[in-house]
Amino acid sequence: MSELVAFKCQKCGHVMYPKHQRCLNCRGREFAALPVSGECTLLTFSEVRNLPWGIDERARILGVVEFAEGFRAMGWVQAAEAEVGMKLEAAQEPVRTIRGEQVRGLVLRPVS
């Protein structure tokens, strides 16, 4: 799994993933990289059955997780079944291919 990095606003301290042009809290523009452990807890999820063209699967589970560092993010839960409260580990990995190029996103797997 690849290293995960969140971004902390230098003005107000708000932590976000992924990085935005402006802070979602105070609209600041200066950020510091914050290494993330990758450990998170599943808060909610949904099984998506109407996937975009180019994904050769019947369904994917998308979930919102909270990281140990205190921020939340959404990603692809790679598990046969999901359960609120389950412990996951996150990484940024390829999630699909568009016009021959891999698109990376947040991939969440159960802690083994």
C-alpha positions as CSV (number, residue, x, y, z in Angstrom):
1,M,0.0,0.0,0.0
2,S,1.2,3.5,-0.7
3,E,1.8,6.2,1.9
4,L,-1.2,8.4,2.7
5,V,-0.9,12.1,3.3
6,A,-3.6,14.5,4.6
7,F,-3.3,18.3,4.6
8,K,-3.5,20.6,7.6
9,C,-4.5,24.2,7.2
10,Q,-1.8,26.5,8.5
11,K,-4.5,29.2,9.4
12,C,-7.1,27.2,11.4
13,G,-5.7,23.7,11.8
14,H,-8.5,21.9,9.9
15,V,-7.3,18.6,8.5
16,M,-8.6,17.4,5.1
17,Y,-8.1,14.6,2.6
18,P,-7.8,15.0,-0.3
19,K,-6.1,18.4,-0.7
20,H,-8.3,21.3,-1.9
21,Q,-7.2,24.7,-3.3
22,R,-8.7,26.4,-0.2
23,C,-9.4,25.2,3.3
24,L,-13.0,24.0,3.6
25,N,-13.2,25.6,7.0
26,C,-11.6,29.1,6.7
27,R,-10.7,29.3,3.0
28,G,-7.0,29.5,3.9
29,R,-4.5,28.6,1.1
30,E,-1.4,27.4,3.1
31,F,-1.2,23.7,4.1
32,A,1.2,21.4,5.7
33,A,1.5,17.7,4.8
34,L,0.4,15.4,7.5
35,P,1.4,11.7,7.3
36,V,-1.6,9.4,8.0
37,S,-1.4,6.1,9.8
38,G,-4.0,4.6,7.4
39,E,-6.0,3.1,10.3
40,C,-9.6,4.1,10.2
41,T,-13.2,3.1,11.3
42,L,-16.1,2.7,9.0
43,L,-18.9,5.2,9.8
44,T,-21.3,4.5,7.0
45,F,-21.4,2.8,3.7
46,S,-23.5,2.1,0.6
47,E,-23.4,-0.6,-2.1
48,V,-23.3,1.1,-5.5
49,R,-24.8,-1.1,-8.3
50,N,-24.9,1.4,-11.2
51,L,-21.2,1.9,-11.8
52,P,-19.7,4.1,-14.5
53,W,-18.5,2.7,-17.8
54,G,-15.1,1.0,-17.6
55,I,-15.6,-0.7,-14.2
56,D,-16.1,-4.4,-14.9
57,E,-17.8,-5.3,-11.6
58,R,-21.4,-5.7,-10.6
59,A,-21.2,-3.5,-7.5
60,R,-18.7,-1.7,-5.2
61,I,-19.1,-0.7,-1.6
62,L,-18.3,3.0,-0.9
63,G,-17.8,4.0,2.7
64,V,-17.1,7.0,4.8
65,V,-14.4,6.4,7.4
66,E,-12.9,8.4,10.3
67,F,-9.1,8.2,10.6
68,A,-7.2,8.0,13.9
69,E,-6.0,11.5,13.2
70,G,-9.6,12.8,13.4
71,F,-10.6,13.6,9.8
72,R,-13.1,11.8,7.6
73,A,-12.9,10.7,4.0
74,M,-14.7,8.5,1.5
75,G,-13.3,5.5,-0.4
76,W,-13.8,2.1,-1.9
77,V,-14.3,-0.7,0.7
78,Q,-12.7,-3.8,-0.6
79,A,-14.5,-6.4,1.5
80,A,-17.1,-9.1,0.9
81,E,-19.3,-7.4,3.5
82,A,-19.2,-4.1,5.3
83,E,-20.3,-3.4,8.9
84,V,-20.4,0.0,10.6
85,G,-17.6,0.2,13.1
86,M,-15.3,-2.2,11.4
87,K,-11.6,-1.4,11.4
88,L,-10.0,-0.7,8.1
89,E,-6.6,0.3,6.7
90,A,-6.4,2.8,3.9
91,A,-4.1,3.4,0.9
92,Q,-4.2,5.4,-2.2
93,E,-4.2,3.0,-5.1
94,P,-5.6,2.6,-8.7
95,V,-9.4,2.4,-8.6
96,R,-10.1,2.4,-12.4
97,T,-8.6,3.1,-15.8
98,I,-9.8,5.9,-18.1
99,R,-8.3,6.1,-21.6
100,G,-5.4,3.9,-20.7
101,E,-4.5,5.9,-17.6
102,Q,-5.0,4.7,-14.0
103,V,-7.1,6.8,-11.7
104,R,-6.0,6.6,-8.1
105,G,-8.3,6.8,-5.1
106,L,-8.8,5.8,-1.5
107,V,-9.0,2.0,-1.1
108,L,-10.1,0.6,2.3
109,R,-9.4,-3.0,3.3
110,P,-10.3,-4.8,6.6
111,V,-7.5,-4.9,9.1
112,S,-6.0,-8.5,9.1
